[in-house]
Amino acid sequence: MTGIKRAWLYAQVKAGLLPRPVSIGGRSRAWPDVELEAINRARVAGKTDAEIKALVKQLEAARS
């Protein structure tokens, strides 16, 4: 869905530009598709990194 490698995904998480993955059992992790779609839409719309970081915070807060 992202077209990027795992190492880059985690670098984006560390930079706050992608939500943290969720546990799907054992050591497996994944990202909810609705969150990735929201990030992809923001990037296509030309949102700044600061706007994407704010979106990431919103998405992670909505998980609770």
Predicted model as a PDB file, atoms N, CA, C, CB and O in Angstrom, pLDDT in the B-factor column:
MODEL        1                                                                  
ATOM      1  N   MET A   1       0.817  -1.189   0.000  1.00 67.00           N  
ATOM      2  CA  MET A   1       0.000   0.000   0.000  1.00 67.00           C  
ATOM      3  C   MET A   1       0.865   1.260   0.000  1.00 67.00           C  
ATOM      4  CB  MET A   1      -0.932  -0.005   1.199  1.00 67.00           C  
ATOM      5  O   MET A   1       0.446   2.300  -0.507  1.00 67.00           O  
ATOM      6  N   THR A   2       2.060   1.171   0.562  1.00 71.00           N  
ATOM      7  CA  THR A   2       2.920   2.345   0.607  1.00 71.00           C  
ATOM      8  C   THR A   2       3.968   2.333  -0.495  1.00 71.00           C  
ATOM      9  CB  THR A   2       3.596   2.438   1.950  1.00 71.00           C  
ATOM     10  O   THR A   2       4.409   3.387  -0.953  1.00 71.00           O  
ATOM     11  N   GLY A   3       4.361   1.147  -0.916  1.00 77.00           N  
ATOM     12  CA  GLY A   3       5.391   1.040  -1.939  1.00 77.00           C  
ATOM     13  C   GLY A   3       6.788   1.348  -1.420  1.00 77.00           C  
ATOM     14  O   GLY A   3       7.698   1.601  -2.211  1.00 77.00           O  
ATOM     15  N   ILE A   4       6.970   1.331  -0.104  1.00 81.00           N  
ATOM     16  CA  ILE A   4       8.295   1.599   0.451  1.00 81.00           C  
ATOM     17  C   ILE A   4       8.757   0.420   1.297  1.00 81.00           C  
ATOM     18  CB  ILE A   4       8.285   2.893   1.292  1.00 81.00           C  
ATOM     19  O   ILE A   4       7.946  -0.364   1.791  1.00 81.00           O  
ATOM     20  N   LYS A   5      10.059   0.308   1.453  1.00 89.00           N  
ATOM     21  CA  LYS A   5      10.636  -0.821   2.185  1.00 89.00           C  
ATOM     22  C   LYS A   5      10.437  -0.678   3.688  1.00 89.00           C  
ATOM     23  CB  LYS A   5      12.121  -0.948   1.871  1.00 89.00           C  
ATOM     24  O   LYS A   5      10.198   0.415   4.199  1.00 89.00           O  
ATOM     25  N   ARG A   6      10.541  -1.794   4.375  1.00 86.00           N  
ATOM     26  CA  ARG A   6      10.311  -1.845   5.813  1.00 86.00           C  
ATOM     27  C   ARG A   6      11.194  -0.861   6.586  1.00 86.00           C  
ATOM     28  CB  ARG A   6      10.550  -3.250   6.319  1.00 86.00           C  
ATOM     29  O   ARG A   6      10.711  -0.164   7.478  1.00 86.00           O  
ATOM     30  N   ALA A   7      12.474  -0.804   6.250  1.00 92.00           N  
ATOM     31  CA  ALA A   7      13.380   0.113   6.960  1.00 92.00           C  
ATOM     32  C   ALA A   7      12.919   1.556   6.798  1.00 92.00           C  
ATOM     33  CB  ALA A   7      14.827  -0.041   6.442  1.00 92.00           C  
ATOM     34  O   ALA A   7      12.986   2.337   7.747  1.00 92.00           O  
ATOM     35  N   TRP A   8      12.457   1.913   5.619  1.00 92.00           N  
ATOM     36  CA  TRP A   8      11.982   3.278   5.386  1.00 92.00           C  
ATOM     37  C   TRP A   8      10.679   3.517   6.151  1.00 92.00           C  
ATOM     38  CB  TRP A   8      11.777   3.537   3.870  1.00 92.00           C  
ATOM     39  O   TRP A   8      10.458   4.616   6.661  1.00 92.00           O  
ATOM     40  N   LEU A   9       9.821   2.511   6.235  1.00 90.00           N  
ATOM     41  CA  LEU A   9       8.586   2.647   7.015  1.00 90.00           C  
ATOM     42  C   LEU A   9       8.905   3.017   8.456  1.00 90.00           C  
ATOM     43  CB  LEU A   9       7.765   1.343   6.970  1.00 90.00           C  
ATOM     44  O   LEU A   9       8.318   3.944   9.014  1.00 90.00           O  
ATOM     45  N   TYR A  10       9.838   2.285   9.052  1.00 93.00           N  
ATOM     46  CA  TYR A  10      10.172   2.545  10.447  1.00 93.00           C  
ATOM     47  C   TYR A  10      10.905   3.880  10.623  1.00 93.00           C  
ATOM     48  CB  TYR A  10      11.023   1.410  10.995  1.00 93.00           C  
ATOM     49  O   TYR A  10      10.793   4.515  11.671  1.00 93.00           O  
ATOM     50  N   ALA A  11      11.647   4.301   9.611  1.00 96.00           N  
ATOM     51  CA  ALA A  11      12.273   5.629   9.661  1.00 96.00           C  
ATOM     52  C   ALA A  11      11.190   6.707   9.645  1.00 96.00           C  
ATOM     53  CB  ALA A  11      13.258   5.827   8.468  1.00 96.00           C  
ATOM     54  O   ALA A  11      11.313   7.724  10.327  1.00 96.00           O  
ATOM     55  N   GLN A  12      10.132   6.483   8.866  1.00 95.00           N  
ATOM     56  CA  GLN A  12       9.020   7.434   8.812  1.00 95.00           C  
ATOM     57  C   GLN A  12       8.272   7.469  10.145  1.00 95.00           C  
ATOM     58  CB  GLN A  12       8.053   7.068   7.670  1.00 95.00           C  
ATOM     59  O   GLN A  12       7.835   8.532  10.585  1.00 95.00           O  
ATOM     60  N   VAL A  13       8.126   6.309  10.784  1.00 96.00           N  
ATOM     61  CA  VAL A  13       7.498   6.250  12.108  1.00 96.00           C  
ATOM     62  C   VAL A  13       8.340   7.053  13.097  1.00 96.00           C  
ATOM     63  CB  VAL A  13       7.339   4.772  12.590  1.00 96.00           C  
ATOM     64  O   VAL A  13       7.807   7.852  13.867  1.00 96.00           O  
ATOM     65  N   LYS A  14       9.639   6.839  13.075  1.00 97.00           N  
ATOM     66  CA  LYS A  14      10.546   7.530  13.993  1.00 97.00           C  
ATOM     67  C   LYS A  14      10.487   9.042  13.779  1.00 97.00           C  
ATOM     68  CB  LYS A  14      11.988   7.024  13.808  1.00 97.00           C  
ATOM     69  O   LYS A  14      10.605   9.809  14.734  1.00 97.00           O  
ATOM     70  N   ALA A  15      10.306   9.472  12.531  1.00 97.00           N  
ATOM     71  CA  ALA A  15      10.235  10.898  12.206  1.00 97.00           C  
ATOM     72  C   ALA A  15       8.855  11.486  12.495  1.00 97.00           C  
ATOM     73  CB  ALA A  15      10.590  11.117  10.742  1.00 97.00           C  
ATOM     74  O   ALA A  15       8.660  12.698  12.402  1.00 97.00           O  
ATOM     75  N   GLY A  16       7.896  10.620  12.847  1.00 97.00           N  
ATOM     76  CA  GLY A  16       6.544  11.102  13.135  1.00 97.00           C  
ATOM     77  C   GLY A  16       5.702  11.309  11.899  1.00 97.00           C  
ATOM     78  O   GLY A  16       4.660  11.961  11.959  1.00 97.00           O  
ATOM     79  N   LEU A  17       6.146  10.753  10.762  1.00 97.00           N  
ATOM     80  CA  LEU A  17       5.436  10.929   9.503  1.00 97.00           C  
ATOM     81  C   LEU A  17       4.565   9.731   9.130  1.00 97.00           C  
ATOM     82  CB  LEU A  17       6.420  11.193   8.405  1.00 97.00           C  
ATOM     83  O   LEU A  17       3.940   9.711   8.069  1.00 97.00           O  
ATOM     84  N   LEU A  18       4.534   8.746  10.002  1.00 96.00           N  
ATOM     85  CA  LEU A  18       3.715   7.559   9.804  1.00 96.00           C  
ATOM     86  C   LEU A  18       3.330   7.051  11.185  1.00 96.00           C  
ATOM     87  CB  LEU A  18       4.471   6.456   8.967  1.00 96.00           C  
ATOM     88  O   LEU A  18       4.165   7.045  12.090  1.00 96.00           O  
ATOM     89  N   PRO A  19       2.083   6.623  11.366  1.00 96.00           N  
ATOM     90  CA  PRO A  19       1.681   6.112  12.686  1.00 96.00           C  
ATOM     91  C   PRO A  19       2.478   4.863  13.059  1.00 96.00           C  
ATOM     92  CB  PRO A  19       0.173   5.796  12.704  1.00 96.00           C  
ATOM     93  O   PRO A  19       2.994   4.155  12.194  1.00 96.00           O  
ATOM     94  N   ARG A  20       2.565   4.613  14.350  1.00 95.00           N  
ATOM     95  CA  ARG A  20       3.199   3.386  14.817  1.00 95.00           C  
ATOM     96  C   ARG A  20       2.358   2.189  14.381  1.00 95.00           C  
ATOM     97  CB  ARG A  20       3.376   3.404  16.363  1.00 95.00           C  
ATOM     98  O   ARG A  20       1.131   2.289  14.345  1.00 95.00           O  
ATOM     99  N   PRO A  21       2.980   1.072  14.051  1.00 94.00           N  
ATOM    100  CA  PRO A  21       2.209  -0.116  13.693  1.00 94.00           C  
ATOM    101  C   PRO A  21       1.507  -0.682  14.929  1.00 94.00           C  
ATOM    102  CB  PRO A  21       3.124  -1.186  13.053  1.00 94.00           C  
ATOM    103  O   PRO A  21       1.878  -0.379  16.063  1.00 94.00           O  
ATOM    104  N   VAL A  22       0.500  -1.500  14.690  1.00 95.00           N  
ATOM    105  CA  VAL A  22      -0.213  -2.158  15.781  1.00 95.00           C  
ATOM    106  C   VAL A  22       0.151  -3.635  15.784  1.00 95.00           C  
ATOM    107  CB  VAL A  22      -1.753  -1.965  15.646  1.00 95.00           C  
ATOM    108  O   VAL A  22       0.460  -4.210  14.740  1.00 95.00           O  
ATOM    109  N   SER A  23       0.112  -4.238  16.951  1.00 94.00           N  
ATOM    110  CA  SER A  23       0.410  -5.654  17.077  1.00 94.00           C  
ATOM    111  C   SER A  23      -0.755  -6.467  16.523  1.00 94.00           C  
ATOM    112  CB  SER A  23       0.691  -6.029  18.551  1.00 94.00           C  
ATOM    113  O   SER A  23      -1.919  -6.193  16.818  1.00 94.00           O  
ATOM    114  N   ILE A  24      -0.423  -7.466  15.718  1.00 94.00           N  
ATOM    115  CA  ILE A  24      -1.464  -8.355  15.193  1.00 94.00           C  
ATOM    116  C   ILE A  24      -1.230  -9.786  15.673  1.00 94.00           C  
ATOM    117  CB  ILE A  24      -1.497  -8.307  13.646  1.00 94.00           C  
ATOM    118  O   ILE A  24      -1.770 -10.746  15.122  1.00 94.00           O  
ATOM    119  N   GLY A  25      -0.402  -9.897  16.724  1.00 95.00           N  
ATOM    120  CA  GLY A  25      -0.144 -11.203  17.318  1.00 95.00           C  
ATOM    121  C   GLY A  25       1.321 -11.553  17.265  1.00 95.00           C  
ATOM    122  O   GLY A  25       1.983 -11.370  16.243  1.00 95.00           O  
ATOM    123  N   GLY A  26       1.820 -12.056  18.372  1.00 93.00           N  
ATOM    124  CA  GLY A  26       3.234 -12.430  18.434  1.00 93.00           C  
ATOM    125  C   GLY A  26       4.120 -11.235  18.166  1.00 93.00           C  
ATOM    126  O   GLY A  26       3.942 -10.168  18.754  1.00 93.00           O  
ATOM    127  N   ARG A  27       5.078 -11.421  17.272  1.00 92.00           N  
ATOM    128  CA  ARG A  27       5.994 -10.334  16.913  1.00 92.00           C  
ATOM    129  C   ARG A  27       5.530  -9.587  15.665  1.00 92.00           C  
ATOM    130  CB  ARG A  27       7.399 -10.882  16.692  1.00 92.00           C  
ATOM    131  O   ARG A  27       6.218  -8.685  15.188  1.00 92.00           O  
ATOM    132  N   SER A  28       4.378  -9.958  15.143  1.00 94.00           N  
ATOM    133  CA  SER A  28       3.871  -9.355  13.899  1.00 94.00           C  
ATOM    134  C   SER A  28       3.262  -7.987  14.156  1.00 94.00           C  
ATOM    135  CB  SER A  28       2.829 -10.268  13.244  1.00 94.00           C  
ATOM    136  O   SER A  28       2.564  -7.774  15.147  1.00 94.00           O  
ATOM    137  N   ARG A  29       3.539  -7.070  13.251  1.00 92.00           N  
ATOM    138  CA  ARG A  29       3.009  -5.711  13.317  1.00 92.00           C  
ATOM    139  C   ARG A  29       2.442  -5.342  11.949  1.00 92.00           C  
ATOM    140  CB  ARG A  29       4.112  -4.693  13.759  1.00 92.00           C  
ATOM    141  O   ARG A  29       2.881  -5.856  10.921  1.00 92.00           O  
ATOM    142  N   ALA A  30       1.469  -4.451  11.957  1.00 92.00           N  
ATOM    143  CA  ALA A  30       0.874  -3.987  10.696  1.00 92.00           C  
ATOM    144  C   ALA A  30       0.266  -2.612  10.917  1.00 92.00           C  
ATOM    145  CB  ALA A  30      -0.206  -4.990  10.172  1.00 92.00           C  
ATOM    146  O   ALA A  30       0.103  -2.166  12.053  1.00 92.00           O  
ATOM    147  N   TRP A  31      -0.061  -1.959   9.836  1.00 92.00           N  
ATOM    148  CA  TRP A  31      -0.704  -0.649   9.891  1.00 92.00           C  
ATOM    149  C   TRP A  31      -2.143  -0.781   9.420  1.00 92.00           C  
ATOM    150  CB  TRP A  31       0.065   0.391   9.029  1.00 92.00           C  
ATOM    151  O   TRP A  31      -2.405  -1.433   8.410  1.00 92.00           O  
ATOM    152  N   PRO A  32      -3.087  -0.166  10.145  1.00 94.00           N  
ATOM    153  CA  PRO A  32      -4.470  -0.175   9.682  1.00 94.00           C  
ATOM    154  C   PRO A  32      -4.554   0.509   8.309  1.00 94.00           C  
ATOM    155  CB  PRO A  32      -5.401   0.536  10.713  1.00 94.00           C  
ATOM    156  O   PRO A  32      -3.976   1.576   8.100  1.00 94.00           O  
ATOM    157  N   ASP A  33      -5.273  -0.116   7.389  1.00 94.00           N  
ATOM    158  CA  ASP A  33      -5.335   0.414   6.030  1.00 94.00           C  
ATOM    159  C   ASP A  33      -5.928   1.817   5.974  1.00 94.00           C  
ATOM    160  CB  ASP A  33      -6.143  -0.511   5.156  1.00 94.00           C  
ATOM    161  O   ASP A  33      -5.518   2.627   5.142  1.00 94.00           O  
ATOM    162  N   VAL A  34      -6.882   2.114   6.840  1.00 95.00           N  
ATOM    163  CA  VAL A  34      -7.485   3.453   6.812  1.00 95.00           C  
ATOM    164  C   VAL A  34      -6.457   4.524   7.185  1.00 95.00           C  
ATOM    165  CB  VAL A  34      -8.693   3.521   7.772  1.00 95.00           C  
ATOM    166  O   VAL A  34      -6.524   5.648   6.689  1.00 95.00           O  
ATOM    167  N   GLU A  35      -5.512   4.178   8.056  1.00 96.00           N  
ATOM    168  CA  GLU A  35      -4.478   5.134   8.432  1.00 96.00           C  
ATOM    169  C   GLU A  35      -3.504   5.367   7.274  1.00 96.00           C  
ATOM    170  CB  GLU A  35      -3.721   4.639   9.673  1.00 96.00           C  
ATOM    171  O   GLU A  35      -3.130   6.505   6.991  1.00 96.00           O  
ATOM    172  N   LEU A  36      -3.100   4.293   6.615  1.00 93.00           N  
ATOM    173  CA  LEU A  36      -2.202   4.447   5.474  1.00 93.00           C  
ATOM    174  C   LEU A  36      -2.874   5.221   4.351  1.00 93.00           C  
ATOM    175  CB  LEU A  36      -1.741   3.082   4.967  1.00 93.00           C  
ATOM    176  O   LEU A  36      -2.237   6.043   3.692  1.00 93.00           O  
ATOM    177  N   GLU A  37      -4.162   4.961   4.132  1.00 95.00           N  
ATOM    178  CA  GLU A  37      -4.899   5.700   3.100  1.00 95.00           C  
ATOM    179  C   GLU A  37      -4.947   7.185   3.430  1.00 95.00           C  
ATOM    180  CB  GLU A  37      -6.327   5.145   2.952  1.00 95.00           C  
ATOM    181  O   GLU A  37      -4.789   8.022   2.542  1.00 95.00           O  
ATOM    182  N   ALA A  38      -5.162   7.519   4.690  1.00 97.00           N  
ATOM    183  CA  ALA A  38      -5.207   8.928   5.105  1.00 97.00           C  
ATOM    184  C   ALA A  38      -3.858   9.603   4.879  1.00 97.00           C  
ATOM    185  CB  ALA A  38      -5.613   9.043   6.588  1.00 97.00           C  
ATOM    186  O   ALA A  38      -3.803  10.738   4.405  1.00 97.00           O  
ATOM    187  N   ILE A  39      -2.782   8.916   5.213  1.00 95.00           N  
ATOM    188  CA  ILE A  39      -1.443   9.470   5.001  1.00 95.00           C  
ATOM    189  C   ILE A  39      -1.177   9.648   3.506  1.00 95.00           C  
ATOM    190  CB  ILE A  39      -0.365   8.555   5.635  1.00 95.00           C  
ATOM    191  O   ILE A  39      -0.674  10.687   3.078  1.00 95.00           O  
ATOM    192  N   ASN A  40      -1.517   8.630   2.719  1.00 94.00           N  
ATOM    193  CA  ASN A  40      -1.315   8.717   1.269  1.00 94.00           C  
ATOM    194  C   ASN A  40      -2.109   9.868   0.667  1.00 94.00           C  
ATOM    195  CB  ASN A  40      -1.714   7.403   0.596  1.00 94.00           C  
ATOM    196  O   ASN A  40      -1.592  10.597  -0.180  1.00 94.00           O  
ATOM    197  N   ARG A  41      -3.364  10.044   1.095  1.00 96.00           N  
ATOM    198  CA  ARG A  41      -4.182  11.161   0.588  1.00 96.00           C  
ATOM    199  C   ARG A  41      -3.554  12.500   0.944  1.00 96.00           C  
ATOM    200  CB  ARG A  41      -5.614  11.086   1.155  1.00 96.00           C  
ATOM    201  O   ARG A  41      -3.554  13.426   0.133  1.00 96.00           O  
ATOM    202  N   ALA A  42      -3.017  12.604   2.162  1.00 97.00           N  
ATOM    203  CA  ALA A  42      -2.378  13.847   2.601  1.00 97.00           C  
ATOM    204  C   ALA A  42      -1.147  14.146   1.749  1.00 97.00           C  
ATOM    205  CB  ALA A  42      -1.987  13.759   4.092  1.00 97.00           C  
ATOM    206  O   ALA A  42      -0.918  15.293   1.366  1.00 97.00           O  
ATOM    207  N   ARG A  43      -0.364  13.126   1.456  1.00 95.00           N  
ATOM    208  CA  ARG A  43       0.834  13.329   0.631  1.00 95.00           C  
ATOM    209  C   ARG A  43       0.455  13.763  -0.784  1.00 95.00           C  
ATOM    210  CB  ARG A  43       1.678  12.041   0.579  1.00 95.00           C  
ATOM    211  O   ARG A  43       1.057  14.682  -1.339  1.00 95.00           O  
ATOM    212  N   VAL A  44      -0.542  13.100  -1.362  1.00 96.00           N  
ATOM    213  CA  VAL A  44      -0.987  13.452  -2.714  1.00 96.00           C  
ATOM    214  C   VAL A  44      -1.530  14.879  -2.741  1.00 96.00           C  
ATOM    215  CB  VAL A  44      -2.064  12.460  -3.210  1.00 96.00           C  
ATOM    216  O   VAL A  44      -1.366  15.592  -3.732  1.00 96.00           O  
ATOM    217  N   ALA A  45      -2.169  15.289  -1.662  1.00 98.00           N  
ATOM    218  CA  ALA A  45      -2.734  16.636  -1.577  1.00 98.00           C  
ATOM    219  C   ALA A  45      -1.659  17.695  -1.347  1.00 98.00           C  
ATOM    220  CB  ALA A  45      -3.765  16.699  -0.461  1.00 98.00           C  
ATOM    221  O   ALA A  45      -1.954  18.890  -1.341  1.00 98.00           O  
ATOM    222  N   GLY A  46      -0.413  17.257  -1.157  1.00 98.00           N  
ATOM    223  CA  GLY A  46       0.682  18.200  -0.998  1.00 98.00           C  
ATOM    224  C   GLY A  46       0.838  18.763   0.403  1.00 98.00           C  
ATOM    225  O   GLY A  46       1.412  19.837   0.583  1.00 98.00           O  
ATOM    226  N   LYS A  47       0.332  18.045   1.394  1.00 98.00           N  
ATOM    227  CA  LYS A  47       0.464  18.497   2.781  1.00 98.00           C  
ATOM    228  C   LYS A  47       1.934  18.543   3.192  1.00 98.00           C  
ATOM    229  CB  LYS A  47      -0.327  17.572   3.730  1.00 98.00           C  
ATOM    230  O   LYS A  47       2.749  17.747   2.726  1.00 98.00           O  
ATOM    231  N   THR A  48       2.250  19.476   4.060  1.00 98.00           N  
ATOM    232  CA  THR A  48       3.621  19.608   4.565  1.00 98.00           C  
ATOM    233  C   THR A  48       3.901  18.507   5.582  1.00 98.00           C  
ATOM    234  CB  THR A  48       3.848  21.008   5.203  1.00 98.00           C  
ATOM    235  O   THR A  48       2.985  17.839   6.061  1.00 98.00           O  
ATOM    236  N   ASP A  49       5.185  18.330   5.905  1.00 98.00           N  
ATOM    237  CA  ASP A  49       5.550  17.353   6.931  1.00 98.00           C  
ATOM    238  C   ASP A  49       4.891  17.706   8.264  1.00 98.00           C  
ATOM    239  CB  ASP A  49       7.084  17.284   7.095  1.00 98.00           C  
ATOM    240  O   ASP A  49       4.456  16.815   8.992  1.00 98.00           O  
ATOM    241  N   ALA A  50       4.814  18.981   8.584  1.00 98.00           N  
ATOM    242  CA  ALA A  50       4.176  19.391   9.844  1.00 98.00           C  
ATOM    243  C   ALA A  50       2.696  19.005   9.847  1.00 98.00           C  
ATOM    244  CB  ALA A  50       4.331  20.919  10.060  1.00 98.00           C  
ATOM    245  O   ALA A  50       2.174  18.572  10.874  1.00 98.00           O  
ATOM    246  N   GLU A  51       2.028  19.157   8.729  1.00 98.00           N  
ATOM    247  CA  GLU A  51       0.608  18.784   8.644  1.00 98.00           C  
ATOM    248  C   GLU A  51       0.446  17.269   8.733  1.00 98.00           C  
ATOM    249  CB  GLU A  51      -0.016  19.309   7.329  1.00 98.00           C  
ATOM    250  O   GLU A  51      -0.505  16.781   9.344  1.00 98.00           O  
ATOM    251  N   ILE A  52       1.358  16.533   8.134  1.00 98.00           N  
ATOM    252  CA  ILE A  52       1.293  15.067   8.201  1.00 98.00           C  
ATOM    253  C   ILE A  52       1.573  14.597   9.624  1.00 98.00           C  
ATOM    254  CB  ILE A  52       2.303  14.422   7.212  1.00 98.00           C  
ATOM    255  O   ILE A  52       0.931  13.659  10.096  1.00 98.00           O  
ATOM    256  N   LYS A  53       2.514  15.228  10.315  1.00 98.00           N  
ATOM    257  CA  LYS A  53       2.780  14.868  11.713  1.00 98.00           C  
ATOM    258  C   LYS A  53       1.548  15.098  12.575  1.00 98.00           C  
ATOM    259  CB  LYS A  53       3.965  15.678  12.264  1.00 98.00           C  
ATOM    260  O   LYS A  53       1.254  14.296  13.462  1.00 98.00           O  
ATOM    261  N   ALA A  54       0.828  16.179  12.324  1.00 98.00           N  
ATOM    262  CA  ALA A  54      -0.405  16.448  13.069  1.00 98.00           C  
ATOM    263  C   ALA A  54      -1.448  15.385  12.756  1.00 98.00           C  
ATOM    264  CB  ALA A  54      -0.954  17.853  12.735  1.00 98.00           C  
ATOM    265  O   ALA A  54      -2.168  14.942  13.651  1.00 98.00           O  
ATOM    266  N   LEU A  55      -1.538  14.971  11.497  1.00 98.00           N  
ATOM    267  CA  LEU A  55      -2.467  13.919  11.102  1.00 98.00           C  
ATOM    268  C   LEU A  55      -2.109  12.603  11.787  1.00 98.00           C  
ATOM    269  CB  LEU A  55      -2.466  13.744   9.577  1.00 98.00           C  
ATOM    270  O   LEU A  55      -2.995  11.884  12.250  1.00 98.00           O  
ATOM    271  N   VAL A  56      -0.822  12.285  11.853  1.00 98.00           N  
ATOM    272  CA  VAL A  56      -0.375  11.064  12.517  1.00 98.00           C  
ATOM    273  C   VAL A  56      -0.816  11.068  13.975  1.00 98.00           C  
ATOM    274  CB  VAL A  56       1.156  10.918  12.419  1.00 98.00           C  
ATOM    275  O   VAL A  56      -1.296  10.052  14.479  1.00 98.00           O  
ATOM    276  N   LYS A  57      -0.659  12.190  14.650  1.00 97.00           N  
ATOM    277  CA  LYS A  57      -1.091  12.286  16.046  1.00 97.00           C  
ATOM    278  C   LYS A  57      -2.587  12.058  16.174  1.00 97.00           C  
ATOM    279  CB  LYS A  57      -0.721  13.647  16.629  1.00 97.00           C  
ATOM    280  O   LYS A  57      -3.035  11.382  17.100  1.00 97.00           O  
ATOM    281  N   GLN A  58      -3.358  12.612  15.260  1.00 97.00           N  
ATOM    282  CA  GLN A  58      -4.816  12.425  15.271  1.00 97.00           C  
ATOM    283  C   GLN A  58      -5.184  10.958  15.064  1.00 97.00           C  
ATOM    284  CB  GLN A  58      -5.478  13.291  14.182  1.00 97.00           C  
ATOM    285  O   GLN A  58      -6.041  10.412  15.759  1.00 97.00           O  
ATOM    286  N   LEU A  59      -4.522  10.336  14.098  1.00 97.00           N  
ATOM    287  CA  LEU A  59      -4.814   8.927  13.800  1.00 97.00           C  
ATOM    288  C   LEU A  59      -4.482   8.030  14.987  1.00 97.00           C  
ATOM    289  CB  LEU A  59      -4.030   8.467  12.563  1.00 97.00           C  
ATOM    290  O   LEU A  59      -5.258   7.138  15.330  1.00 97.00           O  
ATOM    291  N   GLU A  60      -3.330   8.264  15.613  1.00 96.00           N  
ATOM    292  CA  GLU A  60      -2.959   7.443  16.768  1.00 96.00           C  
ATOM    293  C   GLU A  60      -3.888   7.696  17.950  1.00 96.00           C  
ATOM    294  CB  GLU A  60      -1.510   7.721  17.175  1.00 96.00           C  
ATOM    295  O   GLU A  60      -4.217   6.760  18.679  1.00 96.00           O  
ATOM    296  N   ALA A  61      -4.314   8.930  18.156  1.00 96.00           N  
ATOM    297  CA  ALA A  61      -5.234   9.246  19.245  1.00 96.00           C  
ATOM    298  C   ALA A  61      -6.590   8.591  19.024  1.00 96.00           C  
ATOM    299  CB  ALA A  61      -5.398  10.759  19.383  1.00 96.00           C  
ATOM    300  O   ALA A  61      -7.256   8.202  19.984  1.00 96.00           O  
ATOM    301  N   ALA A  62      -7.003   8.467  17.771  1.00 96.00           N  
ATOM    302  CA  ALA A  62      -8.306   7.871  17.460  1.00 96.00           C  
ATOM    303  C   ALA A  62      -8.333   6.367  17.706  1.00 96.00           C  
ATOM    304  CB  ALA A  62      -8.673   8.154  16.019  1.00 96.00           C  
ATOM    305  O   ALA A  62      -9.412   5.777  17.753  1.00 96.00           O  
ATOM    306  N   ARG A  63      -7.194   5.745  17.859  1.00 92.00           N  
ATOM    307  CA  ARG A  63      -7.133   4.303  18.116  1.00 92.00           C  
ATOM    308  C   ARG A  63      -7.708   3.954  19.496  1.00 92.00           C  
ATOM    309  CB  ARG A  63      -5.681   3.808  18.012  1.00 92.00           C  
ATOM    310  O   ARG A  63      -8.221   2.851  19.684  1.00 92.00           O  
ATOM    311  N   SER A  64      -7.631   4.844  20.425  1.00 77.00           N  
ATOM    312  CA  SER A  64      -8.051   4.559  21.811  1.00 77.00           C  
ATOM    313  C   SER A  64      -9.550   4.456  21.963  1.00 77.00           C  
ATOM    314  CB  SER A  64      -7.537   5.625  22.740  1.00 77.00           C  
ATOM    315  O   SER A  64     -10.044   4.222  23.065  1.00 77.00           O  
TER     316      SER A  64                                                      
ENDMDL                                                                          
END                                                                             
